[in-house]
């Protein structure tokens, strides 16, 4: 049976974000998505896709990545609610 080897690097745009996730891991996911939620144009959603690929490959924990995303969504929802109540 012939088994194809996994590529060493990710293809396309994901390759440019690979060192960030390799060096900072979960902190990169949390930080980039949180910064993106405040309106700064950073690749937050793209790093989520990359984190999902890493989790599927066993490099990151799927549940912990999901927990980080949930925390960021709650934080963004809190900002939106605060805006509407204090308006």
N, C-alpha and C positions, 0 to 999 in steps of 0.2 A: 504494500500500500504506500502511495506517495502522499506525503503530508506537506502542504505549502507552509513555508516559514512566514511568520508575521513580519511586516515591514518594520524597519528600524525606526523610521520617523513617520509622523502623520502627514497626510497629503495636504497640499494647498495652503490655505490661510491658517489652518489649525497648526501647521508646523511652526509658524511664528509665535504662537502662544504656548507652545510646548515647554520651552525653558522656564517660563513663569510658573506653570503648574508643577513642573518638576522641582523647582527650588522652593516654592512657597505653599504648594498643595492646597489644603482646605482654606487657608488664609487668603490665597489668591481668589478662590471662588467667592468667598464671603465679601472680600474687599471690593472686587470689581463689580459684582452685582449690586452691592450696596451703593457704591458711587454712581452707577448707572441709574439707580432708582431716584437719585437726586437731580438728574438731568444732565450730568456730565457725559459727553459722548465717548464712552469706553466700551470695549467689547464684552459686556457682561453676559448677554445671552449666548454669545459665541463660546465663552469660557464654560458656561453651563453644558453646552453640547460636548465640549472637550472633556469636562469632568464626567459626563455620562459615558463617554468612550473609555476613559481611564477606569471608571468603576466597573464597566463591563469586562475590561481586561484584567481586573483584579488589582490595579494599582491604587485605587481609592475605595472606600467603603460606601456602598450605595445608600445605606440608611443615613450615614453622616452627611453625605452630600444633600440628600433630601431634607434633612433637618436644617442645614444651613440655608437652603432656599426658603424653607418655611419661615425661619427667623427673619430673613430679609423681606419677605412678603408682609409679615406682621409689622415690621418697622415702617415699610412704605405705607401700609394702611393706616398706621398711627399718625404719620405725617399728614396724610390726606384728611383724616378725621379732625386733627387739630386745626388744619386750615379752614375747614368748613365751620367748625364751632367758634373759632376766634374771628371769623370774618365779619 
